[in-house]
């Protein structure tokens, strides 16, 4: 079907500049994970525009692939032939951290790092952290219920979402952006959208729970000869520090060597650590 004959374009003809891209204007960045570049890229700037776009696609039975920061490696944001890509990259509104409720409200296209920096400016932090923080977006982190490097003490992303706004496939907007930790006012629908990869609806905005910045942090880097030894170290640390142990990462020797080969500097003196 040519762009001129596509009824979806007619249905979305009233979109503002920048909200719709076609063909070569889409860009290869929206075809990650060895997928094809989508013929139509929708770039909403608000929840209302997401609703308009999804309603049009639903009416025309056009499949939609939702894209966030496109940091995943499992093909979840990869469009196939005939599918429309819906990128939330333009939805970047972010409030200041609220010290009274220890919350912050972010649109789906805000990167995790921006939220962390805004929280830190208010003396707080979002405890979730992942290596792709500079490109992973809040919508994607919620959609896949990311855990990150601090999951052993702070849990998955689900534990840090107090409220959210989402759009269903037919364009219906569900909004419950409450900031209360104790909230029993009806069915808690947000859990239907956390971790479901956009299959039940598109998350457009969320209220995130923040916590105080830790008074001090300490990090240890251990070189061990066997995997079973790493398990023993973890058990000993948990027995001594409990939930104060916020992260524990295992790096296999071959991965460590590959990282050093690409320029990473190891804190372990050469020849004293494990070998691949």
C-alpha positions as a printed NumPy array, in Angstrom:
array([[  0.   ,   0.   ,   0.   ],
       [  1.455,   3.387,  -0.951],
       [  1.563,   6.294,   1.477],
       [ -0.975,   8.166,  -0.689],
       [ -3.472,   5.31 ,  -0.476],
       [ -3.023,   4.595,   3.216],
       [ -6.278,   5.394,   5.067],
       [ -4.334,   5.676,   8.331],
       [ -2.616,   8.804,   7.019],
       [ -5.989,  10.308,   6.165],
       [ -7.258,   9.533,   9.669],
       [ -4.214,  11.228,  11.227],
       [ -3.947,  14.149,   8.825],
       [ -4.546,  16.67 ,  11.602],
       [ -1.458,  15.737,  13.639],
       [  1.023,  18.528,  14.471],
       [  4.468,  18.715,  12.809],
       [  6.898,  16.054,  14.007],
       [  4.196,  13.619,  15.107],
       [  4.27 ,  11.539,  11.929],
       [  7.179,  10.311,   9.816],
       [  7.159,   8.208,   6.674],
       [  9.638,   6.184,   4.638],
       [ 13.203,   7.512,   4.657],
       [ 12.306,  10.109,   7.312],
       [ 11.73 ,   7.361,   9.897],
       [ 15.437,   6.679,  10.419],
       [ 17.332,   3.445,  10.985],
       [ 17.289,   3.95 ,  14.764],
       [ 13.693,   2.714,  14.839],
       [ 14.687,  -0.626,  13.304],
       [ 16.775,  -2.063,  16.115],
       [ 17.348,  -5.749,  16.84 ],
       [ 17.874,  -6.553,  13.139],
       [ 14.29 ,  -5.627,  12.317],
       [ 12.957,  -3.706,   9.342],
       [ 12.446,   0.052,   9.343],
       [  8.724,   0.78 ,   9.819],
       [  6.962,   2.485,   6.938],
       [  4.978,   4.661,   9.354],
       [  6.374,   6.123,  12.575],
       [  4.002,   7.839,  15.   ],
       [  5.592,  10.237,  17.51 ],
       [  2.945,  11.552,  19.915],
       [  3.694,  14.534,  22.112],
       [  0.9  ,  13.969,  24.617],
       [ -1.418,  11.349,  26.022],
       [ -4.248,  12.781,  23.933],
       [ -2.221,  12.233,  20.762],
       [ -1.436,   8.65 ,  21.812],
       [ -5.181,   8.081,  22.231],
       [ -5.921,   9.558,  18.803],
       [ -3.266,   7.435,  17.11 ],
       [ -4.22 ,   4.17 ,  18.795],
       [ -7.904,   4.725,  18.084],
       [ -7.171,   5.256,  14.39 ],
       [ -4.96 ,   2.17 ,  14.198],
       [ -7.567,   0.132,  16.047],
       [-10.368,   1.231,  13.713],
       [ -8.261,   0.265,  10.689],
       [ -6.953,  -2.958,  12.28 ],
       [ -3.354,  -1.815,  11.954],
       [ -0.903,  -3.565,  14.335],
       [  1.208,  -1.247,  16.495],
       [  4.669,  -1.745,  18.009],
       [  5.452,   0.563,  20.937],
       [  8.989,   1.942,  21.196],
       [ 10.733,   3.633,  24.102],
       [ 14.499,   4.061,  24.355],
       [ 15.021,   0.965,  22.155],
       [ 17.675,  -0.433,  24.502],
       [ 16.232,  -3.953,  24.6  ],
       [ 17.994,  -6.873,  22.952],
       [ 15.061,  -9.291,  22.711],
       [ 13.205,  -7.745,  19.767],
       [ 10.237,  -6.459,  21.768],
       [ 10.256,  -3.08 ,  19.999],
       [ 11.044,  -4.481,  16.559],
       [  8.445,  -3.751,  13.874],
       [  7.561,  -6.26 ,  11.189],
       [  6.164,  -5.658,   7.735],
       [  2.883,  -3.789,   7.851],
       [  3.253,  -2.735,  11.486],
       [  3.144,   0.86 ,  12.669],
       [  5.787,   2.03 ,  15.153],
       [  4.61 ,   4.234,  18.009],
       [  7.58 ,   6.015,  19.574],
       [  7.16 ,   7.891,  22.862],
       [ 10.449,   9.777,  22.462],
       [  8.724,  13.187,  22.335],
       [  6.916,  12.709,  25.65 ],
       [  9.581,  14.098,  27.972],
       [  7.78 ,  16.186,  30.601],
       [  9.153,  15.724,  34.103],
       [  8.134,  17.414,  37.332],
       [ 10.463,  18.362,  40.163],
       [ 10.773,  15.876,  42.986],
       [  8.14 ,  16.521,  45.662],
       [  9.834,  16.381,  49.096],
       [  6.495,  16.143,  50.916],
       [  5.247,  12.998,  49.153],
       [  8.683,  11.755,  47.999],
       [  7.369,  11.367,  44.458],
       [  8.074,  12.561,  40.939],
       [  5.872,  12.441,  37.831],
       [  7.451,  11.515,  34.505],
       [  6.123,  11.022,  31.01 ],
       [  6.977,   7.777,  29.266],
       [  9.762,   9.198,  27.094],
       [ 11.836,  10.576,  29.985],
       [ 15.074,   8.665,  30.473],
       [ 15.781,   6.919,  33.744],
       [ 18.891,   9.047,  34.194],
       [ 16.897,  12.297,  33.994],
       [ 14.576,  11.048,  36.713],
       [ 17.547,  10.049,  38.869],
       [ 19.146,  13.467,  38.418],
       [ 15.915,  15.318,  39.21 ],
       [ 15.402,  13.209,  42.32 ],
       [ 18.98 ,  13.796,  43.438],
       [ 18.514,  17.553,  43.079],
       [ 15.803,  17.251,  45.72 ],
       [ 17.873,  15.096,  48.051],
       [ 16.041,  11.924,  47.005],
       [ 16.627,   9.024,  44.643],
       [ 14.79 ,   6.537,  42.473],
       [ 16.259,   3.28 ,  43.706],
       [ 15.892,   1.46 ,  40.377],
       [ 19.1  ,   1.599,  38.334],
       [ 20.2  ,  -0.146,  35.147],
       [ 23.271,   0.151,  32.947],
       [ 21.323,   1.754,  30.086],
       [ 19.97 ,   4.506,  32.347],
       [ 20.988,   7.225,  29.887],
       [ 18.799,   5.876,  27.078],
       [ 16.215,   3.585,  28.711],
       [ 12.916,   5.409,  29.172],
       [ 10.49 ,   5.301,  32.068],
       [  7.734,   3.89 ,  29.862],
       [  9.957,   1.007,  28.814],
       [ 11.271,   0.363,  32.318],
       [  7.675,   0.105,  33.539],
       [  6.499,  -1.947,  30.559],
       [  9.144,  -4.634,  31.14 ],
       [  9.12 ,  -4.315,  34.965],
       [ 12.884,  -3.885,  35.04 ],
       [ 14.842,  -4.913,  38.102],
       [ 18.304,  -3.547,  37.579],
       [ 21.393,  -3.817,  39.72 ],
       [ 19.686,  -2.957,  43.038],
       [ 16.886,  -5.484,  42.779],
       [ 18.029,  -7.565,  45.762],
       [ 17.244,  -4.73 ,  48.161],
       [ 14.747,  -2.501,  46.325],
       [ 12.746,  -4.926,  44.22 ],
       [ 11.456,  -4.56 ,  40.67 ],
       [ 10.09 ,  -1.424,  39.032],
       [  6.599,  -2.445,  40.141],
       [  7.518,  -1.533,  43.723],
       [  8.315,   2.055,  42.699],
       [  5.194,   2.95 ,  40.703],
       [  2.477,   4.644,  42.774],
       [  0.224,   5.639,  39.908],
       [  0.16 ,   5.751,  36.142],
       [ -1.676,   6.829,  33.053],
       [ -2.212,   4.452,  30.15 ],
       [ -4.046,   4.329,  26.839],
       [ -5.918,   1.238,  25.685],
       [ -5.92 ,  -0.036,  22.112],
       [ -9.206,   1.714,  21.299],
       [ -7.912,   5.076,  22.535],
       [ -9.499,   4.972,  25.976],
       [ -7.392,   6.838,  28.546],
       [ -7.056,   5.409,  32.038],
       [ -5.51 ,   7.883,  34.457],
       [ -4.799,   7.341,  38.122],
       [ -1.842,   9.45 ,  39.141],
       [ -2.231,   9.324,  42.902],
       [  0.753,   9.975,  45.16 ],
       [ -0.428,   8.061,  48.232],
       [  1.505,   4.999,  49.333],
       [ -1.556,   3.702,  51.213],
       [ -4.362,   3.897,  48.667],
       [ -7.305,   1.489,  48.866],
       [ -9.741,   3.526,  46.767],
       [-10.783,   0.86 ,  44.304],
       [ -9.104,  -1.637,  42.021],
       [ -5.395,  -0.972,  41.544],
       [ -5.302,  -1.184,  37.747],
       [ -1.695,  -0.086,  37.334],
       [ -0.42 ,  -3.626,  37.85 ],
       [ -2.146,  -4.683,  34.621],
       [  0.27 ,  -2.484,  32.661],
       [  3.505,  -3.002,  34.592],
       [  5.519,  -5.804,  33.045],
       [  3.085,  -6.574,  30.216],
       [  5.244,  -5.009,  27.476],
       [  2.487,  -2.766,  26.129],
       [  0.184,  -5.662,  25.24 ],
       [ -2.691,  -4.351,  27.391],
       [ -2.096,  -0.64 ,  26.878],
       [  0.53 ,   2.049,  26.402],
       [  1.888,   3.686,  29.553],
       [  2.18 ,   7.445,  28.98 ],
       [  2.892,   8.878,  32.441],
       [  3.711,   7.606,  35.917],
       [  4.034,   8.699,  39.527],
       [  7.255,   7.232,  40.896],
       [  8.093,   6.672,  44.551],
       [ 11.402,   8.11 ,  45.722],
       [ 13.465,   7.387,  48.809],
       [ 16.106,   9.331,  50.763],
       [ 19.652,   9.353,  49.424],
       [ 21.831,   6.952,  51.443],
       [ 24.15 ,   8.656,  53.915],
       [ 27.178,   6.77 ,  52.565],
       [ 28.032,   4.114,  50.011],
       [ 30.831,   1.577,  49.815],
       [ 31.786,  -0.747,  46.976],
       [ 33.988,  -3.839,  46.928],
       [ 35.449,  -5.597,  43.885],
       [ 36.385,  -9.215,  44.497],
       [ 38.328, -11.558,  42.209],
       [ 37.235, -15.156,  42.792],
       [ 38.232, -18.41 ,  41.179],
       [ 34.896, -20.251,  41.206],
       [ 31.227, -19.365,  40.783],
       [ 30.369, -21.207,  43.985],
       [ 32.687, -18.811,  45.843],
       [ 30.667, -15.838,  44.564],
       [ 27.516, -17.394,  45.995],
       [ 29.247, -17.776,  49.337],
       [ 30.313, -14.114,  49.339],
       [ 26.731, -13.045,  48.606],
       [ 25.347, -15.143,  51.452],
       [ 27.918, -13.772,  53.892],
       [ 27.194, -10.156,  52.91 ],
       [ 23.446, -10.624,  53.182],
       [ 23.82 , -12.23 ,  56.597],
       [ 25.876,  -9.287,  57.836],
       [ 24.217,  -6.308,  56.128],
       [ 20.689,  -7.473,  55.3  ],
       [ 18.811,  -5.006,  53.087],
       [ 21.648,  -2.517,  53.374],
       [ 23.369,  -4.578,  50.691],
       [ 21.864,  -2.829,  47.671],
       [ 23.594,  -4.556,  44.751],
       [ 25.608,  -7.637,  43.88 ],
       [ 26.848,  -8.172,  40.322],
       [ 28.653, -11.207,  38.921],
       [ 31.062, -10.691,  35.997],
       [ 32.297, -13.83 ,  34.3  ],
       [ 36.029, -13.917,  33.549],
       [ 35.569, -13.913,  29.764],
       [ 33.238, -10.931,  29.934],
       [ 35.699,  -9.144,  32.221],
       [ 38.523,  -9.78 ,  29.727],
       [ 36.42 ,  -8.57 ,  26.808],
       [ 35.506,  -5.352,  28.652],
       [ 39.161,  -4.681,  29.425],
       [ 40.023,  -5.314,  25.773],
       [ 37.586,  -2.538,  24.822],
       [ 39.23 ,  -0.059,  27.184],
       [ 37.704,  -0.703,  30.606],
       [ 40.197,  -0.395,  33.458],
       [ 40.083,  -3.287,  35.919],
       [ 40.638,  -2.545,  39.618],
       [ 42.256,  -5.978,  39.94 ],
       [ 46.025,  -5.92 ,  39.232],
       [ 46.987,  -7.838,  36.12 ],
       [ 47.693, -11.494,  36.836],
       [ 45.928, -11.52 ,  40.209],
       [ 42.364, -12.064,  39.049],
       [ 40.63 , -15.073,  37.465],
       [ 41.536, -15.992,  33.912],
       [ 39.066, -16.968,  31.169]])
